[in-house]
Amino acid sequence: MPKKISIGILGGGQLAKMSTLAAARMGFDVTILEKEMKSPAGQLTHHEMIGWVDDELVLKSFAHHCDVVTLENEFVDHHRIEVIEQMGKKVFPSSTTIGLIQDKLLQKQTLQKNKIPVPQFIEVNDDHTFSDVSKVLGIPFVLKSRKMGYDGYGNALVSTEKEYSDAVNHLSNRHNNLMAESFVTFTMELAVMVVRTSHEIKTYPVVETIQKNHICHTVIAPAQISKAVAHRAEEIAIASVQAVKGFGIYGVEMFLSTDGSIIVNEMAPRPHNSGHYTIEACVTSQFENHLRSVLELPLGATELIQPYAVMINLLGKPFPQRRLEVYRTTLQHPNIHLHIYGKESSRLGRKMGHITILGNNLKKILKEATALEEQISL
């Protein structure tokens, strides 16, 4: 019997878990590299390696088991990805792409160079004062860690000199290098999943994302915007992926500003929270198309199979329910799709799972999903 194709994933969280589920259905093997045992993805494969990319022996052993390698987040040092590439293995996204994306200043410079609309931004160093930055960007502005920022971690909205000083001290503990961006007044946050191979490029529907404490909480597909705005968002998302020489799947987050323009906020070179609805709502999920793209296989259709979908994240809450209570509460709704990620511990705001509902009436399914999420405590 021919040897199974083996896909390596750096990281074992929920994104790797959902990719592993898609891989198992298609008959692929998956090897996970994670720092600790019993990761959500590691629970689904016999090939879980413990360690991390800074251990070259572990990294090379991991890569040796894989036909192709991908990753769960963009925080893997691109120099470590080069080690895998030097072994003759293909990595998606490549070290070049990760190098352009994981530093948010370089990401914005790359997008701007390619005439993609982004907020006004500047590099911030030790010599910059609140006055220096506010003169360029106005007040308020957003101070950001250039690396290691996600779900609002690594960002601070600044309006005063004290807030600036506090933010510099706090964010510098996360990563030494900082940047600042102008504050964008927007009417809606949008996101587009883009999947690309050397032969094809496709987009999923433009969705609206609604944040809760800077964490993606609700996704509405498709976003309730005009066809012209949706088309423009798709064009910008595709151009953004091309600008960073990206292949594989990418989430592109954008602002629809009050003047009707679209501005790119950030990019993620991987499956993305705003694309979880695609598991049930689209012909081919973001996770399956992610695997197809890294293997250079034909891409699947990305259209919705029903007019509307709503996805809500189940974020960690105080006093989690017993798991059976969660199941009983959720599964009494016959049209709800429940995903629980299998994380070992919960904390406030941690992504513990999600629910998705499809239908013909957006107002109705949004109300149902919102009411149900309020009853669940994980």
N, C-alpha and C positions, 0 to 999 in steps of 0.2 A: 504494500500500500504506500502511495506517495507520502512524503513527510508533510505534516501540517505546516501552514504558514504561521510564523510566530511574530506577534506584534509586541514590542516592548513599550511600556509606559512608565515614565519617570513621575512617580507620585501615585498614591493609592486612595485618594479621597472619592467623593461622590461622582465627580466627572469621570474618573478612571473606572469606577464601578459601572456606570451606565454605558461607557464604551466597552467594557468587558462583557456586559450582557449582550450588547449588539454583536460583538465578536463571536461569542459562544453560539449564538443563533446561526451565524454564517459559517461556523466550522473552523474558526481561527483559534490558535492558541494565544494566550496572553501571559507575558512575564511582567510582574510588577516590581519596581524598586521603591522601597519606602523605608523611612527611618525606624518605624516600630511595627511590631507584629499586629495582626488582626485589623488591618486597615479595611475600610469598606470594600475596596476592590480586591484586596488580598484574600478576603473570605470566599471569593468566587473562583480562585485559580489554584492549581497545585504548584504554580511557579511564582512564589513571592520571595524576593530576596531582601534581606534586611541590611541597611547601610545607606550611604548617600554618595553623591557625585564627587565629593571632595576626597573620597577614598579611591584612588586610581585602580587598585586591584579589584575592588568590588565593582566599580564602574565598567571595567573591561570584561569582567566575568559576566555581568549583566548583558552587555552589548553582544558578547559572543553567542548568547542564547537566542538572539533576535534577528529576524530578517530585516526589520525596519523598526525605527524608534520614534515615538512621539512623546508628548509631555502633557501634564495636567495643569501646570501653571507656568507663567513666564518668568519666574524668579530663579530659574536654574542659570547659573553663570554661563554665559555663552562660550567661555573658554573651555568649560567642561564638555559642552556639546561638541566642540572641535575635536576633543579626544576621541569621541565615538566616530566622528566623520573620518578622522585619520586612520581608523580601522577599516575603512571602506564601507561603512554602514551609512545608509541614508537616514537623516533625522528631519522630521517635520514638526515644527518649523526649524529651518536651518540655523546654524550659529550666526550667520549674517543677519537673518531676519530678527532673531532674538536680540542681537546686539543693537538693532535699531529700535526695538519696541520696549525692552525692559527698563531702559533709562527714559523717563518721560520727557526730559528735555530734548534728547536726541529724536525721540518719536515725533514731538511737535516740530522740530527743525526739519525733519524729513518730510512731513506732511506739508508744511509751509513751502518748502522748496519745490514741491510738486503741485503748488497752487491749489491745495485743498484747504478749505476754510477752517481755521482754528482760532481759539481765543488769543488775544494779544498776550505775550508771555516774555519773561526775562529770566536769566539765570540769577540766583541769589547767592552771594558769598558773604564772608565775615565782614567785609567792608560796607555792605549795604545797610542802610537805616530804613526805618519805617517811612520817613519822608522821601528817601530816594525811590523806593518802590511805588509809593502812592502817587508820586509825580508822574510816573510812567503809566500806571495801570488804573489810577483812580481809586476811590474808596466805595465799597469794600473791594478787596481782592482775595484770591485764594492762594495760600501758601501750601506747597506740596513737597513731600519727599520725592526725589527723582527716581528712587527704586523702593521696592518692597511695600508699595501702597495698594490696598484693595479694600472694598466695602467701607470706604470712608476712613479707614486707618491710613494715616500718612497725609491727611488733608486738614487744613484749618482755614476757616473764614475769618478774615482779619479786617477790623474797622478802626482800631486804635493802636497807639504806640505800645501800650501794655500787652494787648492781645498779640501784637507782632513779636514782642520779646518772649512772651510765654510760648508762642507757637514755635519760634526758632529753637528754643531750648527743648521742647517736647519732641519735635520732629527730628531734630539732630540725633536724638537717642535711637531713632528708628533707622536713619541713614544720614550720613554726614552731608551729602550734597542736596541742595534745595533749589527749587524754582518757584516762580509766582506767576499766576495767570489772572487776567481780568475776570471779574464776576459777570457771568452771562445771565441776563434776565430772559427767562424762557417761558413758553406757554405749555410745553410738553417735552418729555424726554423720550427719544426714539432709539431703537436699536435694530440693526440688520445683521443677520448671519450670512456670511459669504463663504462659499466652498469652491476651491480652485485646484485644478490639476494642470499639467502642461498642455492639455487639450481642451479643457472646459472650464467655465466659470459660471456659477449659479448663485442666486440669492434666494433666501427665504422671505416671506412677507415682512414688511416693515411693521414693527410692533411698538406699542407704547409701554414704557416701563415706569412704575411708580415706586419710589423709594420710601423706606421706613428707617429712620435713623441712619441714613446714608447706605442702607443695604437694599438691594433689589427685593421688593416684596411682592408686587403684582405685575403680571405681564398680560397685556390685552392684544390679541391677534385677530385681525390686523388692526393697526392704529387707525383711529377715526380721523383721517386726514384726506385731503383731496388727492386725486390720481397724480396731479402734477407734482405735489410735494413728495408723494411716495416715490415717484420716478426719480426725482432729484436726490432723495436719500439713498436710493439704490445705486445711482451713478457715483455718488460721493463714497459710499462704502466700497464699491469695486475699485475705484481709483486709490483709496487708502491702502487696500491689500496689495495692489500692484506697486504702490510707492515703496513698500517695505520688502518687495520681492517675495511676497508670501505665497506659499502653497500649503494646502490643507484647509482647515476651517478656522474662521475668524469671526469674532463678535465686534462690531463697530458701534460704539455708543455715541449718540449725537444729541444736541439741543435743537429744538425748533424755537427760535428766538421770537420775541414779540414783534419784530419787524418782518417775520415770515422767512428769514434766512435760516439755513441749516449750518450748524457749526459742530465739528467733530470734537468730542470730549476725550475719549480714550479708546484704545484698541486692545483686544485680548486675542492672542494667537492660539486658540484652543476652543473646544466646546464652551458654551457660555450660558450663564443662568437665564438669560433672555431667550434662549432657544430650547429650554426644557419642554415647552408645550409641544414641540415637534414630534415627540415620541408617540403621542396618540393622535395629534391633530394634522400631521402631514403624511404624505405618501411615503416619504423616506425621512427618518429622524436625523437630526444633526449628528448623532453619534454614529449611525450607519454611514452617512455620507463622509464623516470624518475618516472612518476606516477605509472607505472606498478611495478617498482622495490620497491618503498616505501610501496606498498600494497601487496608485495610478490605474484604478479600475473605473469603468464608466459610472458617472454620477446618477443617483436616483432623482426622481421628480420631487420638487420642493413645495408643491401647491398644498393648500389646506383641503382636507377632505370634507369639512363642514364649513359653513360661513364664518363661524366665530369660535375662538378658544380663549379661555382664561386660565392662567397658571398663577398660583399663590404659593410662595415659600412658607414652609413651616419652620419658623425661627424659634430658637430656644427660649422658653419662658420660665418664670419662677414656678416651683412646685410641679414638676412634670407628672403627668398621669401615668398609671400603669399601662403597659403597652396594649393589653387586651381592651382597656377602656378606650384607647385611641382608635383601635380597629372597630369596636362596636359603634363609637360615635360617627366615624367616617363612613363605614360601609353600609350604614342604613340608607345612604344616598346612592341609589343604584347607578347613577350616571357619573359618579366621581371616580377618577383614577388616582390612587394613592401610591406615593413613593416614600419609603422610609429608608434612609441611607445606611443605617446600621453602625452609627458612630458609638464608640465606647462610652462617651460622656457628653452631657449637655451643658451649655452655658448660655447666658442671656444673649440673644441675637445670633447664636450659631445656627447655620443652615443644617437642619436635622432631617428635612424631607420636603416634599411639595405635593400639592394636589392640582389636578387639571380637570376641567370640564369643557365639553364641546356643545354647541347648539346653534339654533337658528335665530335666537333672540339674545343679543348681547347683554341688554339690561338685566334680563332674567338670570342668565348664568353667572354674571358678575355678582349679583345680589346673593345667589345661592352659595357661590364659592367663598365670598367674604364672610357670610354668616357662619359657615362651617369652620373656617379657619379660626374664628373667634372661640369656638368650642374646644379646640384641640390644644393641648399643652404637652410639648415634647421636651 
